[in-house]
């Protein structure tokens, strides 16, 4: 394993947050560790879909899988991630829909 720094960390965090399901997983784990089945039920997604997103979040270094006997618990990789999410939730953004009129269908904000 290697440690990512600065721009790579931001890119990985941005990639994780770019998907609504991954964002919801991170927010759920911000409240505490959880098991995949419970997360799938809470978020209303299939276990397969959740598993794919958890793999992505693990790959980005944002969550870790903690084996517990026959089960695996997921949690944020470090407390600073919960703090960063809290800081992001506290932002108020002024959105200019004219800057990207196709925002609903195009890959922009």
Backbone as CSV, one residue per row, in Angstrom:
resi,resn,N_x,N_y,N_z,CA_x,CA_y,CA_z,C_x,C_y,C_z
1,UNK,0.839,-1.183,0.000,0.000,0.000,0.000,0.879,1.238,0.000
2,UNK,0.318,2.308,-0.531,1.042,3.570,-0.522,0.126,4.663,0.005
3,UNK,0.689,5.746,0.425,-0.074,6.860,0.988,-0.252,7.931,-0.078
4,UNK,-1.497,8.351,-0.279,-1.789,9.425,-1.226,-1.708,10.772,-0.495
5,UNK,-1.328,11.798,-1.226,-1.204,13.133,-0.638,-1.862,14.178,-1.525
6,UNK,-2.229,15.277,-0.937,-2.698,16.511,-1.527,-3.677,16.346,-2.688
7,UNK,-3.235,16.633,-3.902,-4.141,16.633,-5.054,-4.776,15.263,-5.269
8,UNK,-4.021,14.192,-5.044,-4.582,12.851,-5.231,-5.670,12.564,-4.194
9,UNK,-5.451,13.013,-2.965,-6.467,12.832,-1.925,-7.747,13.558,-2.329
10,UNK,-7.614,14.796,-2.790,-8.789,15.561,-3.213,-9.489,14.899,-4.390
11,UNK,-8.718,14.385,-5.338,-9.313,13.721,-6.498,-10.072,12.466,-6.074
12,UNK,-9.505,11.693,-5.179,-10.176,10.472,-4.709,-11.437,10.828,-3.918
13,UNK,-11.346,11.828,-3.071,-12.507,12.261,-2.288,-13.596,12.784,-3.230
14,UNK,-13.197,13.562,-4.216,-14.150,14.085,-5.198,-14.814,12.973,-5.987
15,UNK,-14.038,11.974,-6.386,-14.607,10.843,-7.120,-15.629,10.119,-6.255
16,UNK,-15.291,9.909,-4.999,-16.217,9.221,-4.094,-17.508,10.010,-3.940
17,UNK,-17.405,11.309,-3.781,-18.585,12.145,-3.567,-19.371,12.407,-4.847
18,UNK,-18.799,12.081,-5.998,-19.485,12.359,-7.263,-20.681,11.438,-7.492
19,UNK,-20.780,10.366,-6.738,-21.906,9.450,-6.873,-22.813,9.584,-5.652
20,UNK,-24.114,9.799,-5.853,-25.027,9.986,-4.714,-25.048,8.799,-3.741
21,UNK,-24.954,7.587,-4.240,-24.974,6.427,-3.337,-23.714,6.397,-2.486
22,UNK,-22.564,6.659,-3.090,-21.323,6.686,-2.311,-21.357,7.809,-1.279
23,UNK,-21.910,8.956,-1.660,-22.032,10.061,-0.701,-22.905,9.647,0.476
24,UNK,-24.008,8.972,0.189,-24.912,8.535,1.254,-24.248,7.486,2.151
25,UNK,-23.427,6.622,1.576,-22.692,5.636,2.383,-21.737,6.353,3.329
26,UNK,-20.984,7.313,2.796,-20.045,8.052,3.643,-20.774,8.782,4.761
27,UNK,-21.911,9.386,4.445,-22.667,10.086,5.483,-23.200,9.114,6.530
28,UNK,-23.638,7.941,6.089,-24.114,6.934,7.045,-22.973,6.468,7.947
29,UNK,-21.793,6.253,7.369,-20.655,5.806,8.162,-20.104,6.923,9.044
30,UNK,-20.413,8.142,8.703,-20.033,9.275,9.555,-20.698,9.140,10.915
31,UNK,-21.880,8.558,10.928,-22.614,8.352,12.184,-22.107,7.139,12.954
32,UNK,-21.305,6.298,12.328,-20.742,5.131,12.999,-20.602,3.959,12.057
33,UNK,-19.849,2.980,12.492,-19.596,1.776,11.695,-20.900,1.040,11.432
34,UNK,-20.927,0.268,10.330,-22.143,-0.457,9.966,-21.794,-1.702,9.165
35,UNK,-22.747,-2.624,9.140,-22.618,-3.844,8.352,-23.275,-3.631,6.992
36,UNK,-22.760,-4.264,5.942,-23.296,-4.058,4.594,-24.807,-4.282,4.476
37,UNK,-25.314,-5.338,5.067,-26.751,-5.598,4.978,-27.574,-4.470,5.573
38,UNK,-27.128,-3.954,6.713,-27.825,-2.840,7.355,-27.747,-1.575,6.505
39,UNK,-26.562,-1.329,5.937,-26.395,-0.155,5.068,-27.303,-0.253,3.843
40,UNK,-27.354,-1.440,3.228,-28.193,-1.630,2.039,-29.658,-1.348,2.376
41,UNK,-30.114,-1.855,3.513,-31.498,-1.627,3.921,-31.758,-0.149,4.203
42,UNK,-30.845,0.478,4.923,-30.995,1.892,5.280,-31.032,2.780,4.040
43,UNK,-30.160,2.478,3.067,-30.048,3.318,1.876,-31.013,2.911,0.768
44,UNK,-31.649,1.757,0.920,-32.595,1.305,-0.099,-31.935,0.905,-1.404
45,UNK,-30.768,0.261,-1.305,-30.057,-0.219,-2.494,-29.841,-1.717,-2.347
46,UNK,-29.557,-2.377,-3.465,-29.293,-3.810,-3.407,-27.941,-4.054,-2.742
47,UNK,-27.772,-5.237,-2.201,-26.502,-5.582,-1.571,-25.370,-5.624,-2.589
48,UNK,-25.686,-6.044,-3.804,-24.670,-6.074,-4.862,-24.215,-4.658,-5.187
49,UNK,-25.176,-3.752,-5.346,-24.858,-2.360,-5.635,-24.027,-1.766,-4.500
50,UNK,-24.444,-2.015,-3.264,-23.722,-1.495,-2.114,-22.299,-2.053,-2.075
51,UNK,-22.155,-3.344,-2.343,-20.843,-3.972,-2.337,-19.908,-3.314,-3.341
52,UNK,-20.413,-3.007,-4.519,-19.601,-2.335,-5.543,-19.151,-0.955,-5.070
53,UNK,-20.054,-0.224,-4.447,-19.704,1.112,-3.953,-18.719,1.032,-2.788
54,UNK,-18.904,0.063,-1.901,-17.956,-0.097,-0.798,-16.568,-0.441,-1.323
55,UNK,-16.494,-1.262,-2.365,-15.198,-1.588,-2.967,-14.531,-0.330,-3.516
56,UNK,-15.312,0.527,-4.145,-14.775,1.788,-4.665,-14.261,2.659,-3.517
57,UNK,-15.052,2.768,-2.463,-14.651,3.602,-1.324,-13.423,3.039,-0.616
58,UNK,-13.316,1.711,-0.568,-12.098,1.092,-0.015,-10.904,1.425,-0.898
59,UNK,-11.101,1.302,-2.210,-10.026,1.605,-3.150,-9.562,3.047,-3.068
60,UNK,-10.490,3.946,-2.772,-10.145,5.366,-2.623,-9.493,5.653,-1.273
61,UNK,-9.505,4.668,-0.374,-8.892,4.848,0.939,-9.780,5.550,1.940
62,UNK,-11.091,5.624,1.656,-11.994,6.360,2.545,-12.679,5.481,3.576
63,UNK,-12.848,4.205,3.288,-13.442,3.288,4.260,-12.541,2.066,4.409
64,UNK,-12.704,1.394,5.524,-11.980,0.150,5.765,-12.986,-0.925,6.160
65,UNK,-12.634,-2.151,5.831,-13.436,-3.308,6.199,-12.772,-3.956,7.413
66,UNK,-13.567,-4.157,8.462,-13.049,-4.743,9.696,-13.722,-6.094,9.899
67,UNK,-12.963,-7.197,9.754,-13.558,-8.520,9.942,-13.995,-8.727,11.391
68,UNK,-15.181,-9.280,11.560,-15.706,-9.619,12.886,-16.304,-11.018,12.797
69,UNK,-15.478,-12.009,12.994,-15.955,-13.382,12.857,-16.376,-13.649,11.425
70,UNK,-17.647,-14.007,11.234,-18.159,-14.293,9.898,-18.695,-13.048,9.194
71,UNK,-18.688,-11.937,9.871,-19.219,-10.696,9.298,-18.088,-9.692,9.083
72,UNK,-18.391,-8.684,8.301,-17.443,-7.597,8.073,-18.158,-6.284,8.355
73,UNK,-17.528,-5.479,9.162,-18.064,-4.164,9.521,-17.275,-3.117,8.732
74,UNK,-17.962,-2.079,8.279,-17.303,-1.004,7.536,-17.324,0.268,8.365
75,UNK,-16.228,1.006,8.253,-16.139,2.284,8.954,-15.256,3.228,8.145
76,UNK,-15.348,4.501,8.472,-14.482,5.468,7.816,-13.035,5.135,8.153
77,UNK,-12.149,5.352,7.203,-10.751,4.981,7.369,-10.074,5.754,8.493
78,UNK,-10.520,6.973,8.734,-9.970,7.752,9.839,-10.955,8.855,10.232
79,UNK,-10.902,9.303,11.473,-11.858,10.306,11.961,-11.841,11.618,11.178
80,UNK,-10.713,11.967,10.589,-10.625,13.217,9.831,-11.613,13.237,8.667
81,UNK,-11.968,12.073,8.150,-12.931,12.009,7.044,-14.295,12.479,7.521
82,UNK,-14.706,12.052,8.713,-15.981,12.499,9.281,-15.959,14.012,9.471
83,UNK,-14.835,14.529,9.937,-14.693,15.970,10.135,-14.786,16.713,8.798
84,UNK,-14.113,16.186,7.773,-14.148,16.809,6.441,-15.571,16.812,5.885
85,UNK,-16.285,15.708,6.062,-17.678,15.654,5.595,-18.522,16.687,6.327
86,UNK,-18.313,16.821,7.622,-19.042,17.829,8.394,-18.756,19.233,7.896
87,UNK,-17.489,19.506,7.586,-17.128,20.823,7.044,-17.820,21.065,5.702
88,UNK,-17.833,20.051,4.844,-18.486,20.199,3.538,-19.988,20.422,3.692
89,UNK,-20.607,19.728,4.644,-22.045,19.901,4.859,-22.379,21.301,5.369
90,UNK,-21.413,21.951,5.996,-21.632,23.295,6.513,-21.499,24.394,5.475
91,UNK,-21.099,24.041,4.257,-20.939,25.041,3.201,-22.289,25.468,2.635
92,UNK,-22.366,26.720,2.272,-23.523,27.222,1.529,-22.995,27.672,0.179
93,UNK,-23.493,27.060,-0.892,-23.008,27.376,-2.229,-24.013,28.232,-2.974
94,UNK,-23.512,29.226,-3.675,-24.345,30.018,-4.562,-24.202,29.412,-5.944
95,UNK,-25.277,28.843,-6.447,-25.256,28.110,-7.709,-25.773,28.995,-8.831
96,UNK,-25.052,29.027,-9.936,-25.460,29.787,-11.109,-25.846,28.810,-12.208
97,UNK,-27.155,28.507,-12.366,-27.581,27.537,-13.368,-27.242,27.965,-14.800
98,UNK,-27.002,29.253,-15.026,-26.653,29.724,-16.370,-25.263,29.257,-16.778
99,UNK,-24.407,28.951,-15.802,-23.051,28.519,-16.109,-23.042,27.142,-16.762
100,UNK,-24.019,26.327,-16.456,-24.116,25.002,-17.042,-25.617,24.689,-17.227
101,UNK,-26.212,25.209,-18.296,-27.653,25.011,-18.486,-28.059,23.557,-18.666
102,UNK,-27.105,22.700,-19.019,-27.395,21.276,-19.197,-27.015,20.451,-17.976
103,UNK,-26.973,21.061,-16.806,-26.490,20.390,-15.602,-27.246,19.101,-15.303
104,UNK,-28.514,19.055,-15.619,-29.305,17.870,-15.319,-28.924,16.684,-16.200
105,UNK,-28.413,16.953,-17.394,-28.103,15.863,-18.330,-26.617,15.765,-18.658
106,UNK,-25.885,16.839,-18.497,-24.441,16.835,-18.818,-23.630,16.515,-17.565
107,UNK,-22.379,16.218,-17.763,-21.504,15.875,-16.653,-20.835,17.136,-16.114
108,UNK,-21.647,17.988,-15.494,-21.111,19.193,-14.863,-21.921,19.455,-13.596
109,UNK,-21.561,20.497,-12.881,-22.220,20.777,-11.607,-23.671,21.110,-11.809
